């Protein structure tokens, strides 16, 4: 069985990492000799040229030492030519070693082939013969702030997401943003990260009002938008607001689900005013008046 061929040059810490990767992919692999790269001006010069011409994928271990080397290379190489591959935090010891590393984590050399391939795909490495897709509008720092992944009190939620995505715990917020843009579209980001947020906004179609174009449609729930968070259609994010039988002008509540419209460019958030986590059947029943005209599914994050 032939190995997948990768266009970029893969940069690893040492020769054992190189040996392991060379059995998994057909690619040029450069080992930097661990911390020796800090004093190796010749190798850094080579890596700069490679980053400019072919592009490089930095693939270091998930421990603190690996991130020190990664960050040094990141600062020394041209930004546009560098991609980052990460393996998850897996605790154990490589067979050749008498004892594990300081943090007890397996390095690149200790990972299974499918884990290494997945890490390279997630890094955006160019696999020859595979087409790349246009991912549309990128996820931004503003999106991460709105989702509670950066800013005051965000560390626990960010750590939870990093763990869920099988990424190393040392991953910095800026690096996480790069990874998220490789893994998800902006729409997929909000499908995964909206649930649990406290949001505020305005109601522009209150209970009992009629649809502006389809006047036969009467709203049985309050329907509005979140201020400051924009959906893929360019307008502020639409929401169904549950927990009030009377018409509202504004709202503040918790996102408990996302209704993903499969045959449309936007999704609808389900907001609970009273803190109740409505069951799926009840939510679908309340929004059926409008969503019956679309094919979709309810997502819980």
C-alpha positions as CSV (number, residue, x, y, z in Angstrom):
1,X,0.0,0.0,0.0
2,X,1.5,3.3,-1.1
3,X,2.0,6.1,1.5
4,X,0.2,9.4,1.0
5,X,2.5,12.1,-0.5
6,X,2.7,15.5,1.1
7,X,3.9,18.6,-0.6
8,X,5.2,20.5,2.4
9,X,8.4,19.7,4.3
10,X,7.7,18.3,7.8
11,X,9.8,19.6,10.6
12,X,10.3,17.4,13.7
13,X,12.4,17.5,16.8
14,X,14.6,14.4,16.3
15,X,15.6,11.4,14.3
16,X,13.2,9.0,16.0
17,X,10.3,11.3,15.1
18,X,11.6,11.4,11.5
19,X,11.9,7.6,11.3
20,X,8.3,7.1,12.6
21,X,6.8,9.7,10.2
22,X,8.8,8.4,7.2
23,X,7.0,5.1,7.6
24,X,3.6,6.8,7.4
25,X,3.9,9.5,4.7
26,X,6.0,10.2,1.6
27,X,7.4,13.6,2.4
28,X,10.6,15.5,3.0
29,X,11.2,15.5,6.7
30,X,13.8,17.6,8.6
31,X,14.7,17.0,12.2
32,X,16.1,20.0,14.0
33,X,18.0,18.1,16.7
34,X,15.8,19.3,19.6
35,X,17.1,22.4,21.4
36,X,20.1,22.3,19.1
37,X,18.1,24.4,16.6
38,X,18.5,27.4,18.8
39,X,22.2,27.6,17.9
40,X,22.0,26.2,14.4
41,X,21.9,29.3,12.1
42,X,22.5,27.1,9.0
43,X,19.5,24.9,9.7
44,X,17.2,27.9,10.4
45,X,18.4,29.4,7.1
46,X,17.5,26.2,5.3
47,X,14.0,26.1,6.9
48,X,13.4,29.7,5.9
49,X,14.1,28.8,2.3
50,X,11.9,25.8,2.5
51,X,9.1,27.8,4.1
52,X,9.3,30.3,1.2
53,X,9.4,27.7,-1.5
54,X,7.5,24.5,-0.5
55,X,6.0,25.5,2.9
56,X,6.7,23.6,6.1
57,X,4.6,21.8,8.7
58,X,6.0,22.1,12.2
59,X,5.3,18.8,14.0
60,X,6.8,18.8,17.5
61,X,5.9,16.9,20.7
62,X,2.9,18.0,22.8
63,X,5.0,18.7,26.0
64,X,6.4,22.0,27.2
65,X,9.8,21.4,25.5
66,X,8.0,20.7,22.2
67,X,6.1,24.0,22.4
68,X,9.3,25.9,23.2
69,X,10.9,24.5,20.0
70,X,7.7,25.1,18.0
71,X,7.4,28.7,19.2
72,X,11.1,29.4,18.4
73,X,10.6,28.1,14.8
74,X,7.3,30.0,14.5
75,X,9.1,33.3,15.3
76,X,12.1,32.5,13.0
77,X,10.2,31.4,9.9
78,X,8.0,33.4,7.4
79,X,4.4,33.2,8.7
80,X,2.8,32.6,5.4
81,X,4.8,29.4,4.8
82,X,4.2,27.6,8.1
83,X,1.5,25.2,9.2
84,X,1.2,23.5,12.6
85,X,0.4,19.8,13.3
86,X,-0.5,18.7,16.8
87,X,-0.8,15.3,18.4
88,X,-3.0,14.9,21.4
89,X,-1.8,14.5,25.0
90,X,-1.4,10.7,25.4
91,X,0.4,9.5,28.5
92,X,2.9,6.7,28.3
93,X,6.4,5.8,27.4
94,X,8.0,5.0,24.0
95,X,9.3,1.4,23.9
96,X,12.9,2.4,23.3
97,X,13.1,4.6,26.4
98,X,13.9,3.3,29.9
99,X,11.6,6.0,31.4
100,X,9.1,8.5,30.1
101,X,9.6,12.2,29.6
102,X,9.2,14.8,32.3
103,X,5.5,15.3,31.6
104,X,4.8,11.6,30.9
105,X,3.4,12.2,27.4
106,X,4.1,10.3,24.2
107,X,5.9,12.3,21.5
108,X,5.4,12.1,17.8
109,X,7.5,8.9,17.6
110,X,5.0,7.2,20.0
111,X,1.9,7.9,18.0
112,X,-0.1,5.5,15.9
113,X,0.0,6.1,12.1
114,X,-3.7,7.1,12.0
115,X,-3.1,9.7,14.7
116,X,-0.2,11.2,12.7
117,X,-2.2,11.3,9.5
118,X,-5.1,12.9,11.2
119,X,-2.8,15.5,12.7
120,X,-1.4,16.3,9.3
121,X,-4.8,16.6,7.7
122,X,-6.0,18.9,10.5
123,X,-2.9,21.0,10.0
124,X,-3.9,21.7,6.4
125,X,-1.0,19.8,4.9
126,X,-1.3,19.4,1.1
127,X,-2.0,15.7,0.3
128,X,-1.3,15.2,-3.4
129,X,-4.3,14.1,-5.4
130,X,-6.8,15.5,-2.8
131,X,-8.7,18.7,-3.6
132,X,-8.9,21.5,-1.1
133,X,-12.2,23.2,-0.4
134,X,-13.1,26.8,0.0
135,X,-14.0,27.2,3.7
136,X,-15.6,30.7,3.3
137,X,-15.5,33.3,5.9
138,X,-12.9,32.5,8.7
139,X,-13.4,32.2,12.4
140,X,-12.1,35.3,14.1
141,X,-10.8,36.4,17.5
142,X,-14.1,38.3,17.8
143,X,-16.0,35.0,17.4
144,X,-13.8,33.3,20.0
145,X,-14.5,36.3,22.4
146,X,-18.2,36.1,21.8
147,X,-18.1,32.3,22.4
148,X,-16.3,32.7,25.7
149,X,-13.1,31.1,24.5
150,X,-10.9,34.1,25.1
151,X,-11.1,37.0,27.6
152,X,-11.9,37.0,31.3
153,X,-12.9,33.6,32.8
154,X,-12.4,31.8,29.5
155,X,-9.6,29.4,30.4
156,X,-11.8,26.5,31.7
157,X,-14.0,26.6,28.6
158,X,-11.0,26.8,26.3
159,X,-9.3,23.9,28.1
160,X,-12.5,21.8,27.7
161,X,-12.6,22.5,23.9
162,X,-8.9,21.7,23.5
163,X,-9.5,18.4,25.3
164,X,-12.6,17.6,23.3
165,X,-10.6,18.1,20.1
166,X,-7.7,16.0,21.2
167,X,-5.3,18.9,21.1
168,X,-2.3,19.4,23.5
169,X,-3.0,21.3,26.7
170,X,-0.2,23.8,26.0
171,X,-2.0,25.2,22.9
172,X,-2.2,29.0,23.1
173,X,-5.4,30.9,22.1
174,X,-3.9,32.1,18.8
175,X,-2.8,28.6,17.9
176,X,-6.2,27.3,18.8
177,X,-7.8,29.8,16.4
178,X,-5.5,28.6,13.6
179,X,-6.6,25.0,14.3
180,X,-10.3,25.8,14.5
181,X,-10.1,27.4,11.1
182,X,-8.6,24.2,9.7
183,X,-11.1,22.0,11.4
184,X,-14.4,23.9,11.0
185,X,-16.1,26.5,8.9
186,X,-17.3,29.6,10.8
187,X,-20.8,28.2,10.6
188,X,-19.7,24.8,12.1
189,X,-17.9,26.8,14.8
190,X,-21.1,28.4,16.0
191,X,-23.0,25.1,15.6
192,X,-20.6,23.6,18.2
193,X,-19.9,26.6,20.4
194,X,-23.2,28.6,20.7
195,X,-24.9,26.2,23.2
196,X,-24.5,27.5,26.7
197,X,-23.9,31.1,25.9
198,X,-25.9,33.9,27.5
199,X,-27.0,36.2,24.7
200,X,-29.1,39.4,24.4
201,X,-30.9,41.0,21.5
202,X,-34.1,42.4,20.1
203,X,-37.4,40.8,19.1
204,X,-38.5,41.9,15.6
205,X,-41.3,39.4,15.2
206,X,-43.1,39.0,18.6
207,X,-45.6,36.4,19.5
208,X,-48.8,36.9,17.5
209,X,-47.2,38.9,14.7
210,X,-47.4,37.9,11.1
211,X,-44.5,37.2,8.8
212,X,-43.8,40.3,6.7
213,X,-44.0,38.5,3.4
214,X,-46.0,35.3,4.1
215,X,-48.9,36.9,6.0
216,X,-50.6,33.6,6.6
217,X,-47.7,32.7,9.0
218,X,-48.3,33.8,12.6
219,X,-45.5,33.6,15.1
220,X,-46.4,31.4,18.1
221,X,-43.0,32.2,19.8
222,X,-40.9,35.4,20.0
223,X,-38.4,35.6,17.2
224,X,-35.5,38.0,17.0
225,X,-31.8,38.4,16.7
226,X,-28.6,38.5,18.8
227,X,-26.9,41.9,18.9
228,X,-23.4,41.8,17.6
229,X,-23.1,38.2,16.4
230,X,-23.4,37.8,12.6
231,X,-24.6,34.7,10.8
232,X,-23.3,33.5,7.4
233,X,-26.0,35.4,5.6
234,X,-24.4,38.7,6.8
235,X,-27.3,39.6,9.2
236,X,-27.3,39.3,13.0
237,X,-27.9,35.8,14.3
238,X,-31.6,34.8,14.3
239,X,-33.1,33.2,17.4
240,X,-36.3,31.6,18.6
241,X,-36.9,32.7,22.2
242,X,-38.8,30.3,24.4
243,X,-40.1,30.9,27.9
244,X,-42.5,33.9,27.4
245,X,-46.1,33.8,26.1
246,X,-46.4,37.5,25.8
247,X,-44.8,39.7,23.0
248,X,-41.3,40.9,23.9
249,X,-39.1,43.8,22.6
250,X,-35.8,42.6,24.0
251,X,-34.4,39.4,25.5
252,X,-31.6,37.9,27.5
253,X,-31.3,34.2,27.8
254,X,-29.3,31.0,27.3
255,X,-28.7,29.2,24.0
256,X,-29.9,25.7,24.6
257,X,-29.7,24.3,21.0
258,X,-29.0,25.2,17.3
259,X,-31.4,24.3,14.5
260,X,-29.2,23.6,11.6
261,X,-30.8,24.3,8.2
262,X,-29.3,21.7,5.9
263,X,-30.8,23.4,2.8
264,X,-30.1,27.0,3.7
265,X,-27.1,29.2,4.4
266,X,-28.0,30.0,8.0
267,X,-29.0,28.3,11.3
268,X,-31.4,29.4,14.0
269,X,-30.4,29.5,17.7
270,X,-32.9,28.4,20.4
271,X,-32.8,30.6,23.5
272,X,-34.4,29.8,26.8
273,X,-35.4,32.8,28.9
274,X,-36.4,30.8,32.0
275,X,-33.3,28.5,32.2
276,X,-35.4,25.5,31.3
277,X,-33.7,23.0,29.0
278,X,-36.6,22.2,26.7
279,X,-36.6,18.7,25.3
280,X,-36.0,18.2,21.5
281,X,-39.6,17.3,20.8
282,X,-41.0,20.4,22.4
283,X,-38.5,22.7,20.6
284,X,-39.2,21.2,17.3
285,X,-43.0,21.5,17.9
286,X,-42.6,25.2,18.8
287,X,-40.6,26.1,15.7
288,X,-42.3,23.8,13.2
289,X,-44.6,26.7,12.0
290,X,-41.6,28.0,10.0
291,X,-39.0,25.2,9.9
292,X,-41.4,22.8,8.2
293,X,-40.4,24.5,5.0
294,X,-36.7,23.6,5.5
295,X,-34.8,20.4,6.0
296,X,-32.8,20.5,9.2
297,X,-31.8,19.0,12.5
298,X,-31.5,20.1,16.1
299,X,-27.9,20.3,17.5
300,X,-27.0,20.4,21.2
301,X,-23.4,21.6,20.7
